């Protein structure tokens, strides 16, 4: 279940919801650290591009899963070199 709303998160109603539908819900990876890394174009919090963030609410399940797969790859190709600057490319 989506615990807190971030940019593009679906807001779940307080009323009961169909369990099968809930299992299919893929929440936004937004962690409310919305700062873009200019060299990479990725958000330093969720690792998505501006286009991916903007399109998230309209994406189908398979599209969201594809992006989530890319995020792991993006995180793996970077390293946190200092807390003040956020994720940096390994070559930096």
N, C-alpha and C positions, 0 to 999 in steps of 0.2 A: 504494500500500500504506500502511496506517496505520503510522506510524513509532513512536509511543509512545502508551501507553494513557492516556486522560483519562477523566473521568467519562462513562460511557456508551459508551466505545469497545468495539468488538468485539475480542476477543483472538484473534489468529491463531495457529493451531497451528504447531509447528516442522516437522511433516511436510508433504510436498508437498500443494498444494491445487489444485483445479480452476481453470485460468486464466480460464475464462469467468465462474466465480463471483467470482473476485478482481476482475475488471474491473467487476462490478456493485456491489461493496462501496463504500459511501459512508461515509467515516470521520467521526467527530464533529469539529466545528470547535474543540473544547476545546483551549486552549493552557495549561491549568493556572494561569490567573489568574482564580480563582473569587471575584469580588467583585461584588455586585449594586449597580447605580446606583439608589438609591431613587426619584428622580424619574421615571426611564424604566421601571424594572423589568427592564432588560437587564443581563446579565453584562458586565462591563467587558473581559473577555477574548475571549469568543466571540459576544457580541451576542444571545444567545438569552434567552428568558424562563425562569423556573423551570419552568413547565409543559413547555416545549419540551425543556429539558435532561432532565427526568424521563421524558418519553415517548420520547426518541431511540432507546433500545435496542429498542423495540417498533414503531417506525415502518417503514412500507414505503418502498421506494426513492423513489417519487414524492412522498411526504410529506417525506422528507429533502431532496429537491431543491427543493421549494417553500420550505422553511425557509431553505435556503442562499441562495435568491434574495432572501428578505427581509433577510438579514444584510447584503448589499451595500447595500441601500437604507438600512438603519439606520445603517451606517457613514457613508454619504454625507450623511446629514442631521445629522451631529454633527461636532464638532471637538474636538481635544485642547487644552484651554486651559491645563492645567498637569499636569505628570507626577504630582504627588501625588494629584490628584483623579480622574484618568482621564477617560474620554469625557464630554463635557458637551453638552447640546443647543446648537445654534448660537445660540439666543435667550438663553442664559445669559450 
